[in-house]
Amino acid sequence: MRFTAEELLSYLLEATPCSTSRAPRDSRGLYGLVDHHGDLRYIGSTSSTDQTLYERIHQRHRTGSEGMSHYFSQMYNTGRMWRDRKNPITKTDGDIAKTLRNEFIVDHCRAVWLQLPDTLDIAALEAEVLSLAPSHAIAWNRRGMLPYDEPVHLVEATLSRLRWGTRERDAIERQRERFLATMTDRVAAPILTTATAGQIYVTPFPKGPFCFFALDVETATHDRGSICQIGIACVRPDNSIEIWTTYVDPKVDRWVFTYLHGISARMVRGAPTFSDVLPVLRDALKDATVYQHSSFDRSAIAAACGKCGQPVPEWNWRDSVHVARAAWPELKGNGGHGLASLKQHLGLVFEHHHAGEDARAAAEVVLRAEEVRPACVQRPTQAKQIQSANSGGLDLREDRGNLETEVLKTAIALTSQTPAPHEHLSHHIGTTELTQGNIDNNHIYLNSFFDKFPADVIGGSNRASAALREITVDWGDDATVTTDLDGTKRFFRKRGWIRKFFEQKNAQAGDIVVIEEIEPYRYRVVLKRRLS
């Protein structure tokens, strides 16, 4: 039996989550961890030949030590379930808190798995699956998320089942207080409390010195002020990069872009608002050089400031797109200077549409450009230094008049309802090999080139969350169809035509489907017979 990364990922995304205790005790394979909201958040494998799915999921991830690669333990090391495993003084209370955490995971978390033969290179398959997985499904991988705030009501439900007495409840309450104390020691600025979430704090900002910063935001809706995540890459004098990220509660009723970045209303519940975060950013980036990749992030900060009635910070903004254009002019008309194109051209490794990862990528673009054309990069941090610098090459300095002009342009863009045109990348979009599963279920995998489609034609996982715009697909015999794309499964949403396409072309497993761009928002699908 053949196993492709696309099929394995599709199975994990669509499998019904089960209790961790039901994981197979005598087999290996791929698996996913599902949080208390019911969302898949981590994908891994039993890479060791002597480790079963049960041991990895139920015993390691659930009962293993926090701070290590045991993700259930790490993500729920919070509130009354928190412990410091290295502190012998609080060991007794901490062990009780850990017991509560273990039982909470049994009650409220789940897992999915796929048993695979030992003869397969499971570690290699895992790497392929991770390269295709949507960001929301691997949000825990590589510590991509902070631990959750304590789910108070669910913890209470577990305590009710355990029927713990005064001794145990006093112990976990002391752990909660210790947890809050550690947060107080680490944070830069406290935020107002809420009745259910306890004390909430802004993530502490790292200490410098830094040469420059790169900033990226993710938004919940088309309103640029609906910031739901902020990431900042802090570049030190030795060119090392430290990442600062925070979720932001945009206080919106409807989320549009969860399919793209994986962030939802549940994930930001209890997170600080933008007005809570702004004082930390204002202090940390005062007089600093701040790079963005295109003008979106600057306009989003300005829009968010406007929504909360705060003045826009006077940072020294620079655009890493301009820097990339000066350093690699050969990419114009040949992929462009977006992060996805630069990722391939420069061999960057990052997770697109995660604010911290995208900010780091923008910073790396600036550093790489400095190696190629130093004159196109400005590194001074202080405003006075920048104003007095006489740099050659591409001059990114902006006077007050230019700033006012850009603000006006941003305001016009925000009020316009016309989508930005998709930059034409190339006639050939991508190729994909058909599997028998494709033919049986009338779908075509688009994973390997999904980012080449316009963002405004990518919707959520069901018709209710369809994209606002559709593409036209020519598939033969003068037949066309209009459809958007399913951003979760990475398919064409409408699939009735695919069955006819397969039948007319007598498609077989192993055949190649070629996707071509005829013009913006219009594509051609061609079948090429496999070589015998």
Phi, psi and omega per residue, in radians:
M1 nan 2.296 3.110
R2 -1.480 2.481 3.070
F3 -2.143 2.108 3.069
T4 -1.884 2.680 -3.127
A5 -1.061 -0.659 -3.141
E6 -1.068 -0.787 -3.132
E7 -1.163 -0.721 -3.141
L8 -1.118 -0.754 3.120
L9 -1.122 -0.759 3.127
S10 -1.025 -0.710 3.125
Y11 -1.099 -0.817 -3.113
L12 -1.103 -0.668 -3.122
L13 -1.214 -0.525 -3.037
E14 -1.790 -0.138 -3.094
A15 -1.174 2.627 3.092
T16 -1.409 2.129 -3.127
P17 -1.101 2.502 3.132
C18 -2.251 2.873 3.068
S19 -1.021 2.474 -3.129
T20 -1.038 -0.519 -3.105
S21 -1.188 -0.259 -3.122
R22 -1.611 0.043 3.119
A23 -1.069 2.473 -3.093
P24 -1.026 2.393 -3.095
R25 -1.673 -0.046 -3.036
D26 -2.319 0.377 -3.111
S27 -2.602 2.873 3.139
R28 -2.024 3.066 3.101
G29 2.699 -2.739 3.089
L30 -1.742 2.701 3.136
Y31 -2.649 2.880 3.053
G32 -2.366 2.547 3.096
L33 -1.777 2.353 -3.056
V34 -2.012 2.251 -3.050
D35 -1.405 -3.097 -3.065
H36 -1.240 -0.195 3.029
H37 -1.495 -0.184 -3.066
G38 1.592 0.243 -3.103
D39 -1.757 2.331 3.036
L40 -1.186 2.205 -3.023
R41 -2.244 -0.195 -3.096
Y42 -2.597 2.418 3.047
I43 -2.166 2.275 -3.133
G44 -2.554 -2.977 -3.132
S45 -2.619 2.855 3.003
T46 -1.592 1.372 -3.058
S47 -1.211 -0.488 3.113
S48 -1.326 2.376 -3.076
T49 -1.219 -0.329 -3.116
D50 -1.863 0.369 -3.123
Q51 -2.094 2.224 -3.139
T52 -1.612 2.937 3.102
L53 -1.082 -0.688 3.121
Y54 -1.089 -0.794 -3.120
E55 -1.115 -0.711 -3.095
R56 -1.242 -0.794 -3.035
I57 -1.410 -0.979 -2.979
H58 -1.405 -0.575 -3.070
Q59 -1.723 -0.680 -3.094
R60 -1.499 -1.031 -3.080
H61 -1.124 -0.596 -3.069
R62 -1.482 -0.828 -3.015
T63 -1.846 -0.065 -3.140
G64 -1.192 3.050 -3.084
S65 -1.333 2.382 3.018
E66 -1.143 2.706 -3.110
G67 1.520 -0.091 3.098
M68 -2.029 -2.871 -3.082
S69 -1.506 0.814 3.120
H70 -2.090 1.621 -2.791
Y71 -1.312 -0.588 3.014
F72 -1.041 -0.829 -3.138
S73 -1.061 -0.710 -3.117
Q74 -1.186 -0.820 -3.012
M75 -1.294 -0.356 3.136
Y76 -1.962 0.370 3.024
N77 -1.461 1.372 -2.942
T78 -2.721 2.648 3.046
G79 0.947 -2.285 -3.124
R80 -1.272 -0.148 3.103
M81 -1.733 0.143 -3.046
W82 -1.493 2.542 2.967
R83 -2.621 2.692 2.989
D84 -1.865 1.785 -3.013
R85 -1.156 -0.290 -3.101
K86 -1.648 0.029 -3.092
N87 -1.794 1.815 -3.100
P88 -1.189 -0.412 -3.094
I89 -1.184 -0.637 -3.106
T90 -1.791 0.330 -3.038
K91 -1.055 -0.751 -3.080
T92 -1.085 -0.879 3.107
D93 -1.142 -0.680 -3.104
G94 -1.119 -0.652 3.120
D95 -1.156 -0.614 3.086
I96 -1.171 -0.728 3.110
A97 -1.098 -0.676 3.129
K98 -1.175 -0.664 3.068
T99 -1.043 -0.757 3.086
L100 -1.050 -0.742 -3.139
R101 -1.081 -0.785 3.118
N102 -1.005 -0.762 -3.117
E103 -1.255 -0.618 3.084
F104 -1.045 -0.761 -3.131
I105 -1.119 -0.696 3.072
V106 -1.032 -0.743 -3.061
D107 -1.311 -0.685 -2.855
H108 -2.148 -0.112 3.124
C109 -1.980 2.824 -3.072
R110 -2.467 3.119 3.106
A111 -2.617 2.792 2.986
V112 -2.212 2.728 -3.127
W113 -2.709 2.825 3.118
L114 -2.431 1.975 -3.123
Q115 -1.293 2.343 -3.113
L116 -2.243 2.659 3.109
P117 -1.139 2.547 3.133
D118 -1.134 -0.318 -3.110
T119 -1.285 -0.281 -3.133
L120 -1.406 2.726 3.015
D121 -1.491 1.489 -3.013
I122 -1.121 -0.666 3.140
A123 -1.087 -0.698 3.128
A124 -1.175 -0.715 3.092
L125 -1.097 -0.694 3.100
E126 -1.025 -0.783 -3.131
A127 -1.065 -0.711 3.125
E128 -1.159 -0.741 3.136
V129 -1.098 -0.758 -3.139
L130 -1.089 -0.596 -3.133
S131 -1.203 -0.370 -3.128
L132 -1.766 -0.293 -2.978
A133 -1.179 2.457 3.036
P134 -1.145 2.640 -3.009
S135 -1.050 -0.593 -3.098
H136 -1.193 -0.427 -3.113
A137 -1.437 -0.242 3.125
I138 -2.216 0.567 -3.093
A139 -1.090 -0.487 3.124
W140 -1.459 -0.420 -3.088
N141 -0.998 2.432 -3.141
R142 1.001 0.574 3.114
R143 0.970 0.775 -3.100
G144 -1.315 -0.170 3.108
M145 -2.282 2.672 2.996
L146 -1.384 2.736 3.050
P147 -0.973 2.642 -3.131
Y148 -1.212 2.707 2.845
D149 -1.182 2.687 -3.101
E150 -1.072 2.172 3.033
P151 -1.338 1.508 -2.895
V152 -0.950 -0.868 -3.050
H153 -1.168 -0.624 3.118
L154 -1.236 -0.647 3.066
V155 -1.097 -0.715 3.101
E156 -1.072 -0.664 3.118
A157 -1.104 -0.715 3.105
T158 -1.164 -0.724 3.100
L159 -1.082 -0.647 3.109
S160 -1.109 -0.693 3.105
R161 -1.173 -0.697 -3.110
L162 -1.269 -0.416 3.139
R163 0.987 0.791 3.137
W164 -1.236 2.624 -3.140
G165 -1.642 -2.901 -3.046
T166 -1.106 -0.688 -3.080
R167 -1.071 -0.850 -3.119
E168 -1.194 -0.706 -3.127
R169 -1.167 -0.652 3.074
D170 -1.127 -0.664 -3.134
A171 -1.115 -0.808 -3.112
I172 -1.259 -0.476 3.062
E173 -1.202 -0.661 3.057
R174 -1.114 -0.639 3.101
Q175 -1.147 -0.668 3.089
R176 -1.073 -0.760 3.136
E177 -1.136 -0.666 3.092
R178 -1.160 -0.687 3.096
F179 -1.046 -0.819 3.116
L180 -1.106 -0.599 3.121
A181 -1.167 -0.689 3.113
T182 -1.158 -0.614 3.092
M183 -1.135 -0.682 3.130
T184 -1.099 -0.661 -3.136
D185 -1.197 -0.504 -2.994
R186 -1.645 -0.378 -2.923
V187 -1.585 2.834 3.135
A188 -1.597 -0.597 -3.063
A189 -2.633 2.210 3.107
P190 -1.336 2.645 3.136
I191 -2.026 2.779 -3.123
L192 -1.024 2.546 -3.134
T193 -1.395 2.800 2.970
T194 -2.148 2.836 -3.026
A195 -1.186 -0.510 -3.033
T196 -1.833 -0.469 -2.997
A197 -1.697 -0.153 -3.078
G198 1.329 -2.815 -3.101
Q199 -1.272 2.288 -3.128
I200 -2.008 2.419 -3.093
Y201 -2.279 2.726 3.005
V202 -1.417 2.439 3.096
T203 -0.948 2.297 -3.139
P204 -1.095 2.421 3.140
F205 -1.529 2.395 -3.113
P206 -1.117 2.703 3.139
K207 -1.605 2.475 -3.097
G208 -1.370 -2.865 0.255
P209 -1.439 2.640 3.082
F210 -2.233 2.554 3.112
C211 -1.421 -0.772 3.104
F212 -2.799 3.025 -3.123
F213 -2.245 2.758 2.942
A214 -2.225 2.376 -3.037
L215 -2.168 2.467 3.080
D216 -2.479 2.564 3.100
V217 -2.269 2.718 2.933
E218 -2.049 2.544 -3.119
T219 -2.089 2.724 -3.119
A220 -1.455 -0.571 -3.060
T221 -2.372 -3.034 3.080
H222 -1.220 -0.301 3.053
D223 -1.239 2.045 -3.060
R224 -1.134 -0.334 3.103
G225 -1.389 -0.073 -3.089
S226 -1.515 0.914 -3.095
I227 -1.141 2.251 3.130
C228 -2.053 -0.186 3.061
Q229 -2.704 2.427 3.082
I230 -2.188 2.333 3.065
G231 -2.230 2.402 3.127
I232 -2.295 2.215 3.042
A233 -1.667 2.129 -3.090
C234 -1.830 2.006 -3.024
V235 -1.737 2.094 -3.110
R236 -1.499 2.926 -3.133
P237 -0.987 -0.493 3.124
D238 -1.535 0.186 3.124
N239 1.282 0.120 2.996
S240 -1.270 2.673 -3.031
I241 -2.143 2.275 3.033
E242 -2.015 2.337 -3.034
I243 -1.788 2.354 3.008
W244 -2.073 2.238 3.105
T245 -2.385 2.682 3.021
T246 -2.646 2.494 2.911
Y247 -1.348 2.668 3.121
V248 -2.311 2.324 3.088
D249 -1.503 1.917 -3.084
P250 -1.414 -0.107 3.104
K251 0.998 0.877 3.090
V252 -1.981 2.699 -3.117
D253 -1.511 -0.510 -3.066
R254 -2.220 2.278 3.122
W255 -1.799 2.347 -3.094
V256 -1.872 -0.645 -2.937
F257 -1.861 0.348 3.088
T258 -1.026 -0.659 3.140
Y259 -1.046 -0.459 -3.047
L260 -1.509 -0.816 -3.071
H261 -1.933 -0.125 3.076
G262 1.431 -0.002 -3.114
I263 -1.571 2.346 -3.103
S264 -2.260 3.008 3.118
A265 -1.044 -0.620 -3.141
R266 -1.181 -0.593 -3.113
M267 -1.218 -0.543 -3.094
V268 -1.705 0.048 3.124
R269 -1.063 2.144 -3.111
G270 1.573 -0.120 3.099
A271 -1.303 2.782 3.108
P272 -1.162 2.713 3.010
T273 -1.459 3.007 3.135
F274 -1.099 -0.667 3.134
S275 -1.144 -0.426 3.053
D276 -1.307 -0.661 -3.071
V277 -1.382 -0.565 -3.005
L278 -0.938 -0.757 3.137
P279 -1.037 -0.638 3.108
V280 -1.147 -0.789 3.135
L281 -1.152 -0.705 -3.102
R282 -1.058 -0.722 3.138
D283 -1.266 -0.761 -3.034
A284 -1.198 -0.592 -3.026
L285 -1.863 0.222 -3.124
K286 -0.996 2.233 3.123
D287 1.073 0.298 -3.044
A288 -1.626 2.754 2.950
T289 -1.453 2.118 -3.076
V290 -2.151 2.023 3.108
Y291 -1.573 2.520 2.966
Q292 -2.248 2.747 3.088
H293 -1.811 1.628 -2.968
S294 1.537 3.098 -3.020
S295 -1.566 0.038 -3.025
F296 -1.100 -0.793 -2.995
D297 -1.156 -0.706 3.098
R298 -1.092 -0.774 -3.141
S299 -1.181 -0.549 3.094
A300 -1.178 -0.745 3.089
I301 -1.067 -0.757 3.132
A302 -1.100 -0.733 -3.135
A303 -1.159 -0.702 3.125
A304 -1.161 -0.670 3.073
C305 -1.086 -0.731 3.122
G306 -1.081 -0.669 -3.125
K307 -1.157 -0.577 -3.117
C308 -1.764 0.171 3.044
G309 1.212 0.522 -3.116
Q310 -1.949 2.573 3.091
P311 -1.147 2.588 -3.141
V312 -1.301 2.263 3.138
P313 -1.045 2.495 -3.134
E314 -1.643 1.244 3.079
W315 -1.562 2.779 3.120
N316 -1.581 1.532 -3.038
W317 -1.296 2.446 2.993
R318 -2.317 2.738 -3.079
D319 -2.011 2.034 -3.125
S320 -1.249 -0.276 3.014
V321 -1.128 -0.772 3.109
H322 -1.085 -0.698 3.119
V323 -1.085 -0.767 -3.132
A324 -1.133 -0.662 3.132
R325 -1.110 -0.658 3.134
A326 -1.257 -0.608 -3.073
A327 -1.422 -0.623 -3.071
W328 -2.291 1.198 -3.110
P329 -1.103 -0.356 -3.104
E330 -1.168 -0.249 -3.130
L331 -1.422 -0.215 3.118
K332 -1.108 2.158 -3.088
G333 1.307 0.080 -3.118
N334 -2.361 0.912 -3.115
G335 1.950 -0.469 3.101
G336 1.406 -3.015 -3.054
H337 -2.040 0.393 3.002
G338 -1.234 2.872 -3.098
L339 -1.074 -0.642 -3.130
A340 -1.096 -0.737 3.128
S341 -1.212 -0.761 3.135
L342 -1.151 -0.554 3.091
K343 -1.013 -0.789 -3.135
Q344 -1.263 -0.755 -3.056
H345 -1.179 -0.690 -3.062
L346 -1.719 -0.099 -3.115
G347 1.239 0.576 3.136
L348 -1.282 2.612 3.105
V349 -2.088 1.911 3.110
F350 -2.821 2.858 -3.131
E351 -1.748 1.900 -3.068
H352 -1.141 2.541 3.127
H353 1.221 0.475 2.857
H354 -2.043 2.143 -2.952
A355 -1.000 -0.745 -3.140
G356 -1.154 -0.714 3.141
E357 -1.190 -0.754 3.132
D358 -1.159 -0.646 3.087
A359 -1.104 -0.753 3.111
R360 -1.089 -0.693 3.123
A361 -1.098 -0.731 3.120
A362 -1.098 -0.711 3.107
A363 -1.115 -0.701 3.126
E364 -1.163 -0.604 3.063
V365 -1.054 -0.767 3.134
V366 -1.094 -0.774 -3.137
L367 -1.137 -0.724 3.111
R368 -1.139 -0.686 3.134
A369 -1.128 -0.600 3.129
E370 -1.108 -0.572 3.103
E371 -1.231 -0.577 -3.088
V372 -1.478 -0.878 -3.117
R373 -2.424 1.496 -3.067
P374 -0.966 -0.524 -3.065
A375 -1.188 -0.328 -3.081
C376 -1.532 -0.003 -3.109
V377 -2.035 2.346 3.048
Q378 -1.940 2.136 -3.085
R379 -1.800 -0.341 -3.074
P380 -0.987 2.527 -3.119
T381 -1.654 -0.643 -3.057
Q382 -1.417 2.480 -3.100
A383 -1.054 -0.735 -3.106
K384 -1.102 -0.674 3.113
Q385 -1.106 -0.727 -3.107
I386 -1.165 -0.743 -3.093
Q387 -1.142 -0.539 -3.096
S388 -1.623 -0.160 -3.112
A389 -1.208 2.497 3.110
N390 -2.068 1.290 -3.040
S391 -1.507 2.581 3.088
G392 -1.567 -3.050 3.093
G393 1.212 -2.432 -3.086
L394 -1.355 2.091 -3.120
D395 -1.685 2.004 -3.097
L396 -1.775 0.171 -3.141
R397 -1.230 2.607 -3.111
E398 -2.250 2.271 3.044
D399 -1.568 3.122 -3.057
R400 -1.091 -0.662 3.139
G401 -1.095 -0.751 3.108
N402 -1.115 -0.658 3.139
L403 -1.102 -0.768 -3.141
E404 -1.129 -0.657 3.117
T405 -1.101 -0.743 -3.131
E406 -1.153 -0.689 3.107
V407 -1.059 -0.725 3.122
L408 -1.102 -0.759 3.118
K409 -1.086 -0.694 3.125
T410 -1.100 -0.740 -3.139
A411 -1.078 -0.726 3.107
I412 -1.107 -0.723 -3.125
A413 -1.132 -0.647 -3.101
L414 -1.197 -0.536 -3.110
T415 -1.529 -0.229 -3.119
S416 -1.351 2.423 3.107
Q417 -1.720 0.000 -3.111
T418 -1.447 2.133 -3.138
P419 -1.084 2.571 3.073
A420 -1.179 2.397 -3.122
P421 -1.139 2.530 3.108
H422 -1.333 2.240 3.130
E423 -1.192 2.209 -3.126
H424 -1.239 2.046 -3.063
L425 -1.511 -0.977 3.131
S426 -2.960 2.892 3.139
H427 -1.173 -0.680 -3.123
H428 -1.596 2.121 -3.125
I429 -1.580 -0.865 -3.130
G430 3.093 2.982 3.092
T431 -2.252 2.651 3.117
T432 -2.528 2.457 3.135
E433 -1.560 2.285 -3.132
L434 -1.294 2.437 2.999
T435 -1.884 2.918 3.079
Q436 -1.134 -0.548 3.074
G437 -1.103 -0.665 3.057
N438 -1.024 -0.839 -3.067
I439 -1.182 -0.709 -3.116
D440 -1.204 -0.542 -3.011
N441 -1.947 0.104 3.043
N442 1.021 0.959 3.028
H443 -2.521 2.838 -3.140
I444 -2.241 2.187 3.129
Y445 -1.247 2.300 3.125
L446 -2.054 0.210 -2.969
N447 -0.930 -0.858 -2.943
S448 -1.223 -0.249 3.135
F449 -2.378 0.430 -3.056
F450 -1.092 -0.582 -3.089
D451 -1.271 -0.051 3.100
K452 -1.523 -0.111 3.059
F453 -1.534 2.637 3.121
P454 -1.070 2.462 -3.096
A455 -1.101 -0.506 -3.056
D456 -1.412 0.033 3.034
V457 -1.868 0.134 -3.118
I458 -1.804 2.083 -3.133
G459 -1.898 -2.899 -3.141
G460 -1.510 -2.770 -2.995
S461 -1.505 -0.101 -3.138
N462 -2.493 2.964 -3.062
R463 -1.040 -0.565 -3.130
A464 -1.108 -0.413 -3.126
S465 -1.955 0.552 -3.133
A466 -1.122 2.701 3.128
A467 -1.203 2.789 -3.114
L468 -1.314 -0.343 -3.088
R469 -2.248 2.650 3.139
E470 -2.071 2.818 3.014
I471 -1.868 2.812 3.041
T472 -1.828 2.304 -3.110
V473 -2.049 2.108 3.009
D474 -1.625 2.170 -3.065
W475 -2.217 0.176 3.034
G476 2.169 2.667 3.108
D477 0.953 0.709 3.128
D478 1.047 0.290 3.136
A479 -1.570 2.403 3.065
T480 -2.329 2.811 3.079
V481 -2.527 2.572 3.032
T482 -1.914 2.338 -3.086
T483 -2.764 2.766 2.926
D484 -1.751 -3.046 -3.110
L485 -1.994 2.449 3.041
D486 -1.373 1.928 -3.056
G487 -1.274 -0.295 3.125
T488 -1.482 -0.884 -3.112
K489 -1.569 -0.231 3.111
R490 1.066 0.869 3.080
F491 -2.081 2.922 2.755
F492 -1.181 2.292 -3.089
R493 -1.140 -0.869 3.091
K494 -1.342 2.227 -3.022
R495 -2.185 -0.019 3.136
G496 -1.044 -0.658 -3.132
W497 -1.193 -0.461 -3.096
I498 -1.171 -0.655 3.087
R499 -1.043 -0.789 3.120
K500 -1.132 -0.684 3.115
F501 -1.060 -0.811 3.123
F502 -1.097 -0.720 -3.117
E503 -1.169 -0.797 -3.118
Q504 -1.116 -0.611 -3.089
K505 -1.638 0.000 -3.091
N506 0.900 0.887 -3.060
A507 -1.134 2.497 3.111
Q508 -2.326 2.684 3.088
A509 -0.976 2.315 -3.108
G510 1.780 -0.310 3.058
D511 -1.168 2.788 -3.081
I512 -1.922 2.293 3.021
V513 -1.812 2.246 -3.138
V514 -1.899 2.278 3.100
I515 -1.891 2.187 3.139
E516 -2.123 2.524 3.061
E517 -1.669 2.065 3.137
I518 -1.437 -0.803 3.095
E519 -2.775 2.967 -3.139
P520 -0.924 2.219 3.098
Y521 1.242 0.296 3.067
R522 -2.388 2.242 -3.009
Y523 -2.316 2.735 3.073
R524 -2.088 2.392 3.107
V525 -1.949 2.174 -3.076
V526 -2.218 2.412 3.085
L527 -1.771 2.303 3.052
K528 -2.081 2.278 -3.070
R529 -1.184 2.436 3.095
R530 -1.119 2.619 3.097
L531 -1.356 2.353 -3.122
S532 -1.497 nan nan
